[in-house]
Amino acid sequence: MPPLGAGRRPAGLALLGWLDDPRAPRLCRVAGPPGSGKSHLLAWLVRGCGTGTAPGGRRIHGVLPADGATLRTAVWSLGHQLDLVAHAPEPLVGAIAADGRPVLLCVPGLDGAEDPAALVTGLLDPLLRLPGVRLVVEAATGGPAAGAFTAVPAPAVLELGEPRWTDRARFTEWAAARGGDPAAYPLPGAVQGAADRPPAPLPLPPGTDLRSLGEDALSGLWAAAGAEPGPLAADPLLYALARPVPVTAAVERRDDVLARAWRAAGPAVIEEPDPAVRAAVLRTRLLGTDAAAAADLARLPAPWAARWARWEGSDPDHPGPVAALAPGAGPYLSQVLVADPTGAVRTFDPATGRRLGAVVVPGPRPLRGLAVTAGGSVVLLDAWGRPEAVVPSGVRPGPDGSGPAAAVAAVRAVAGDLSAVAAVGILAGSAPAFGDADGAVHWAEDGKVQSERLHHGPVTALAGTALGGGPLSDPEIPLLVSGGFDGAVRLWGPRSAPMAEPSDRRGCPVTAVAAGVTAAGPVVAAAWSDGLVRVRDLAAGTALDVRTGSEVWSLALAGTLLVLGMPDGLAAVDVRR
C-alpha cells in the first residue's frame, strides 16, 4: 500500500480490515464532515488496491467517481470497467450476476451525484443484492445516499470525524510541515486550506467561441447549464469536446436526434479521453439520421471514421439485429451476407450499405454463423451447432464426392460440438473450416481433416483469408483466424503449425473475428464482449481500436472496409485512412 499521511493510519487499517474480513457487511460507508479526508482515503485505497497486484480479496474491480454522475453514466462507466456493454441497470446487474465472480466497487463522492438516492436505488442497491458484490462508498451519515441503501441493513461505517481514526501526534507533525494549525485535528482538509482548492471558473465574455474553449471550461458550462443546456445542445461538436458526464446530465430529458445518438454512443465515449474519438463515435451514430451533424463532427481528425451506418428505428434498410456476417464470394462477390436472429439471410453492398437482395435458405432457423465458399456455397451453422451447405444450382460434387457437403460431413466425424464456421472465399476449391466447443479448429483439404486445439474453452468466432505465396511455395496460402471464450485471438495456416502465441488476448470473450488482405498486406480484426473492436495490420504491426457504443456480434472485411454487425445496426468503418 502507498503511504497514508495526515495521521490516517488507523483509518487505513480499519478499511483494509473490512476488506480482509469475509464476515464483514458487504457495504462499507466512509462518512465524516467536510474536510475530513473521505475522498483522500478512498483515493489511497484505489491506488493500493486498484491494480492486478493487489491480493484477491482486496482487488478493486471498478471505481465510480459519482460527483455529477447520473444513473445512466454510472451504468456506462461500470460496464466499461467490468468488460460489459450496458445501457441500463438491469442488463448490467444481470450480467454481473451471471458471471458470478466476486466484485469490489469503490464509489467516491456519492452525495455529489446528480440524484444520489436514485443512483443507490437504481443501481447500487440492486448490485448489493448479489451475494458476491461488495461496495465501499463515500456518503455522509444522514445524507440522501446513506438513507437510500436497503440491501445491507447494517453496513460498516467509518466516521472520519471521530478522533479514533486519526493519530494525533502524526497529524500534528503533518500539519506543522505544511504550516497549518494542528488545532484542526482531525480534519486534514482544514489544514490544506483554500490554496489547494481549484479556482472558480472565469465568466465568459460575450461572443466567445465555445468550440475554442478547453475541456475543463466547456465541461463547466455543461454542468452549470443543468437541464437547460440551450445552444450547447444544438452543436454536435460541443458534445464531443466536453467531458461525457456533464453532457449526459444536461441532455438527460431531451429526445432530439443528437441526444438520442449521444445516449446510444454512451458506453463507447464515457471513458474515452480523446475528443476526436468521441466525435468519431457520435458521428457513427448520426450517419443516416443527421447528415449535417455527422459532417460537422468529421472536422475533428480521428484515427478512424465510419463510411456508413444503418441503425434501428431510423433507416428502412436496417437489417434488424445482426447475428452473423460473411464476405461474399462466387455469385455473391463484392457483397456481404447478413443473417438476422431468425435465420433470414440478406445481401448488402459493403461500399454503401445498400440492401441488394436475399439468399434463399431452407427452413430458416436461428443462426450462429455463416460463410461463403469460393464456389458460392453458403454454409450455415445454426444455434444448435448443426451445419448445412446451400449449394448454388448447377454445382455438382467433384468426381471423388468432394464439395462443401462432404467437407461438413468429414469435420463432423472428428469434431466436438460445432461453434463457429468460416470459409476462405478467395481460395478456389477450399472447403469450409469449423471451430468447436472444445477449443479446436478444423480444416478439410484433399479429403483429410486437420485439427488444432487453439483455445481453452469454446471457439466463439472464426474467419479465413488467403495470403500470396512466394516463388517456391503455393500461390495462395490459407490463413485462419479464431477467437475464443478465453479472450484469445489465434492465427493458423493449416498447411503449417499454428503461431505459438495469440496475436491478441484480453480479459473477456471474443465475439467476432474477420480477416482479409489489402494492398498493404493482411489485416485481422477481432471484437470482444465489451464492444471493443481491434484491427491489426499484420505487415505494419499496428493496431486500431474502435467502439460504437454497442456490442459487436459479427465482423466482415471487404477490402479496406470493416463491416460491423450489432444488435441495433450495421456499420462500415474504413480501416485505413
DOPAKE-122857 format. One record per residue (C-alpha): residue in three letters; x, y, z. Coordinates in steps of 0.2 Angstrom, whole numbers, plus 5000, padded with zeros to 4 digits. Example, Ala and Ser with C-alpha at 12.3 -4.5 7.8 and 13.67 -1.06 7.14 Angstrom:
<kolbas>
ALA506249785039;SER506849955036;
</kolbas>
This chain:
<kolbas>
MET500050005000;PRO500650184997;PRO501050295012;LEU499450375020;GLY499850545028;ALA498950665040;GLY498950535054;ARG497650425045;ARG498550255048;PRO497150195060;ALA495850235046;GLY496850155033;LEU497049995044;ALA495149995048;LEU494749995029;LEU495949855025;GLY495249755039;TRP493549775032;LEU494249715015;ASP495049565023;ASP493649505034;PRO492449385025;ARG491149405039;ALA491049605037;PRO489549685030;ARG489649695011;LEU489449885012;CYS490650005020;ARG490150185021;VAL491550315023;ALA490750475031;GLY491350625040;PRO491150815040;PRO491850925025;GLY493750925026;SER493850755035;GLY494850675020;LYS493550555014;SER493950574996;HIS495850565000;LEU495650405010;LEU494750324995;ALA495950384983;TRP497350304994;LEU496350144994;VAL496150144975;ARG498050174972;GLY498450024983;CYS497049904978;GLY496549954960;THR497949854951;GLY498249674947;THR499549654960;ALA498349684974;PRO497849524984;GLY496249444978;GLY495049504992;ARG495749674991;ARG495749704972;ILE494549844967;HIS493749804950;GLY492849964947;VAL492950144953;LEU491450264950;PRO491850444954;ALA490050494957;ASP490150684958;GLY489050744945;ALA488650574939;THR486950514933;LEU486150344934;ARG486550324915;THR488350374916;ALA488650264931;VAL488050114921;TRP489150164906;SER490650184917;LEU490450024927;GLY490049924912;HIS491649984903;GLN492749944918;LEU491949774920;ASP492149724902;LEU490249744898;VAL489249854886;ALA487749914896;HIS486450054893;ALA485350024908;PRO485549954926;GLU484549794923;PRO485649714910;LEU487249774919;VAL486649694936;GLY486049534926;ALA487749514918;ILE488749534934;ALA487549404942;ALA487849284928;ASP489649304929;GLY489649254947;ARG491449314951;PRO491749424967;VAL491649614963;LEU492349754974;LEU491749934969;CYS492350094975;VAL491150254974;PRO491950414980;GLY490850574980;LEU489150484981;ASP488250634989;GLY488850744974;ALA487950634961;GLU486550714951;ASP485250624961;PRO486150524975;ALA484650424980;ALA484150374963;LEU485950314959;VAL485850204975;THR484050134972;GLY484350114953;LEU486050034953;LEU487050024969;ASP485749934980;PRO485249804966;LEU487149764965;LEU487249744984;ARG485849614982;LEU487049504973;PRO488049394986;GLY489749424978;VAL489649614977;ARG490449724990;LEU490449914989;VAL491450054998;VAL490650224996;GLU490950395002;ALA489250455009;ALA488850565024;THR487850505038;GLY486050575037;GLY486350615018;PRO485250565004;ALA486350424998;ALA486650345015;GLY484750335019;ALA484350255002;PHE485350095005;THR484249945010;ALA485149795004;VAL486349785018;PRO485449845034;ALA486949865045;PRO488449925035;ALA490149965041;VAL490350145044;LEU491950245045;GLU491650415053;LEU493250515049;GLY492650655061;GLU492950545076;PRO494650565083;ARG495050375085;TRP495350365066;THR496750495066;ASP498350485076;ARG498550655084;ALA500450655085;ARG500650615067;PHE499350735062;THR500150875072;GLU501850835063;TRP501050835046;ALA500050995049;ALA501651085055;ALA502651035040;ARG501351125029;GLY501251275040;GLY499551235046;ASP498651245063;PRO498751075072;ALA497051135081;ALA496151075065;TYR496350895071;PRO495650785065;LEU495150875049;PRO496550875036;GLY495550975024;ALA495551125036;VAL497451125036;GLN497651115017;GLY496651275015;ALA496051375001;ALA497651374992;ASP497351194987;ARG495651214980;PRO495351244962;PRO495051424956;ALA493251474952;PRO492851474933;LEU493051644925;PRO491551714917;LEU491451714898;PRO491451874888;PRO490151904875;GLY490451824858;THR491651684865;ASP491851544853;LEU491351394863;ARG492251274852;SER493851364856;LEU493751334875;GLY494751194884;GLU493851034890;ASP493851094908;ALA492951264904;LEU491751184892;SER491351044904;GLY490951184917;LEU489751264906;TRP488851104903;ALA488751074921;ALA488151244925;ALA486851234912;GLY485951094921;ALA484351034912;GLU484351184901;PRO485851174890;GLY485151294877;PRO486351324862;LEU487651194869;ALA486451054865;ALA486251114847;ASP488151104842;PRO488750924840;LEU490550964842;LEU490251034859;TYR489550864864;ALA491250784859;LEU492350924866;ALA491750924884;ARG491850784896;PRO490450654894;VAL489750654912;PRO489150844912;VAL488550824894;THR487450674898;ALA486750754913;ALA486250914904;VAL485350814889;GLU484550684900;ARG482750734897;ARG483050784879;ASP482350674865;ASP483050754849;VAL484150664836;LEU485850724844;ALA485350674862;ARG484750504856;ALA486350474846;TRP487350534861;ARG486550404873;ALA486750274860;ALA488650314859;GLY488750324878;PRO489650164883;ALA491050204870;VAL491350384875;ILE491150384894;GLU492950334897;GLU493750394881;PRO494950534884;ASP495150594866;PRO493850724860;ALA494250674842;VAL493750484845;ARG492250544855;ALA491750644839;ALA492050484828;VAL490950384839;LEU489550514839;ARG489650544820;THR489450354818;ARG487850354827;LEU487250504817;LEU487550434800;GLY485950404791;THR485050514803;ASP485850684803;ALA486950714789;ALA487450894794;ALA487850854811;ALA488950704805;ALA489850814793;ASP490150944807;LEU490950804818;ALA492150754804;ARG493050914807;LEU493950834821;PRO495350724813;ALA495150554822;PRO496150394819;TRP494550304811;ALA492950354803;ALA491350264798;ARG490950264780;TRP489050224783;ALA487850154796;ARG486150084796;TRP485350104814;GLU483750034821;GLY482250144820;SER483050274808;ASP483350184792;PRO482250074781;ASP483749964776;HIS484149924794;PRO484349734794;GLY483749704812;PRO484949634825;VAL486449554815;ALA486849384821;ALA488149344808;LEU489149414793;ALA490149344779;PRO491049424765;GLY490349364748;ALA491249254735;GLY490749174719;PRO489049244714;TYR489049354729;LEU490749434725;SER490849614731;GLN489349584743;VAL489249554762;LEU487949424768;VAL486949474783;ALA485949354794;ASP484749404807;PRO484249304823;THR482849214813;GLY484049144800;ALA483549254786;VAL485049304775;ARG485149464765;THR486449544755;PHE487149714756;ASP488449824746;PRO489849844758;ALA490350014750;THR488750094753;GLY487649994765;ARG486349974752;ARG485249824753;LEU485449714737;GLY484449554739;ALA484149394749;VAL484849224749;VAL483549084749;VAL483948964763;PRO482948804768;GLY481848824783;PRO482648974791;ARG483148944809;PRO484249044822;LEU486049054816;ARG487649054825;GLY488749094809;LEU488849084791;ALA490149084777;VAL490349084758;THR491548974749;ALA492449024733;GLY491148924723;GLY489749014730;SER489048884743;VAL488348964758;VAL488748864774;LEU487548894788;LEU487848854806;ASP486348854817;ALA486148904835;TRP486248714840;GLY487848684831;ARG487148604816;PRO487948644799;GLU487148644782;ALA487848694765;VAL486748784752;VAL487548744736;PRO487148854720;SER486048774707;GLY487048684694;VAL488548654705;ARG488948464707;PRO490148374719;GLY491848334712;PRO492148154705;ASP492848104722;GLY491248174730;SER492148324737;GLY491248484740;PRO490648584755;ALA489348454760;ALA490748324760;ALA491948434770;VAL490548464783;ALA490248284785;ALA492148244787;VAL492348384800;ARG490848324810;ALA491548154811;VAL493048214821;ALA492548374829;GLY491648414845;ASP490048524846;LEU490248644832;SER490348834837;ALA490948934823;VAL491148924804;ALA492249014791;ALA492749004773;VAL494249064763;GLY493149134749;ILE494649194738;LEU495449024738;ALA494748914724;GLY494148744729;SER494348774748;ALA493148694760;PRO492348774775;ALA493348774792;PHE492448754809;GLY492848784827;ASP492148684841;ALA491648694859;ASP493248604865;GLY494348744858;ALA494848664842;VAL494848724824;HIS494648604809;TRP495148624791;ALA494748504777;GLU495848484762;ASP496248344750;GLY494948234759;LYS495848254775;VAL495448354791;GLN496748444800;SER496348494818;GLU497248604831;ARG496648644848;LEU496948834849;HIS495948894864;HIS495448854882;GLY493548834881;PRO492448864865;VAL492948944849;THR491749084848;ALA492249164831;LEU493149104815;ALA493749194799;GLY494849154784;THR495849234770;ALA497249184759;LEU499049254758;GLY500049274742;GLY501449144742;GLY503249154736;PRO504049084720;LEU504448924729;SER502848904739;ASP500948884735;PRO500249034725;GLU498949064739;ILE499149004757;PRO497648994768;LEU497649084785;LEU496349054798;VAL495949174812;SER495049114828;GLY494349194843;GLY493949104859;PHE492949124875;ASP494649134883;GLY494849304876;ALA496249254864;VAL496449284845;ARG497449144836;LEU498249134819;TRP498448974810;GLY498948924792;PRO498348754791;ARG499748694780;SER500948734794;ALA500948744813;PRO499948874822;MET500849034829;ALA501448994846;GLU500749144855;PRO499049234852;SER499049384841;ASP498049464854;ARG497249424871;ARG496049524883;GLY495049484898;CYS493349454890;PRO492749334877;VAL492949364858;THR491349394850;ALA491949404831;VAL493449404820;ALA493749454802;ALA495249434790;GLY495749504774;VAL497149564763;THR497349744757;ALA498649814745;ALA499749854760;GLY499549674767;PRO498549564778;VAL497349634791;VAL496549544805;ALA495049614816;ALA494349554832;ALA492849614843;TRP492649574862;SER491149564873;ASP491449734880;GLY491149814862;LEU493049844858;VAL493549814840;ARG495349804837;VAL496049804819;ARG497849744816;ASP498949774801;LEU500049624802;ALA501349694790;ALA501549854799;GLY501249794816;THR500049924820;ALA498349914829;LEU496750024828;ASP495450024842;VAL493550064838;ARG492050074848;THR490250114843;GLY489350104860;SER488549934855;GLU489149754857;VAL489849694840;TRP489149514836;SER489949494819;LEU491349564808;ALA491749554789;LEU493149634780;ALA492849694762;GLY494449774755;THR494849914767;LEU493149924774;LEU492649834790;VAL490849794792;LEU490149784810;GLY488649684814;MET487749744830;PRO486149714840;ASP485549884834;GLY486349914817;LEU487549884804;ALA489050004800;ALA490650004790;VAL492250084796;ASP493750124785;VAL495250034792;ARG496550134783;ARG496350324782;
</kolbas>
